Amino acid sequence: MAVLIRREAYLQVSGFDNRFFFYYDETDLSYRMRKAGWRIYVMPSSLVFHIGLGSRIPNKELFVLYYLERNHLLFLNKNIKTRSIPALTWSLIGTLHEHNGTRLKIRAKAIYDAVKLMLGHLVSDPINLN
């Protein structure tokens, strides 16, 4: 995805929230910009060539799982509080139903770290999957 943002809009909403690190960062920024009255346009015909990090992430599936789970919960807690408890409950239920022990541990860590971030604590990014 490529993004063009007016400087004024970016500054008005205080830019990216660095707690997101990977995934949901642009969702959070777009949500806050819309809430502040800015319009968001999508250009589905645009093409982006992503070269670099994406192909060099070890354990990419687990990396993506962790950040999607964690940042989804963080986004809802930050922006749509009425959805955060149901989402957290659903994530916990989904995690407990994981049959793969590695995926269960990654999802549990994602939920734990999301709650830490919600409470104002720091977590280490990027996650170490070793």
Buried (B, 14 or more C-beta within 10 A) or exposed (E): EEEEBEEEBBEBBEEBBEBBBBBBBEBBBBBBBEEEEBEEEEEEEEEEEEEEEEEEBEBEEBBBBBBBBBBBBBBBBBBEEEBBEEBBEEBEEEBEEBEEEEBBBBBBBBBEBBBBBBEEEEBEBEBEBE
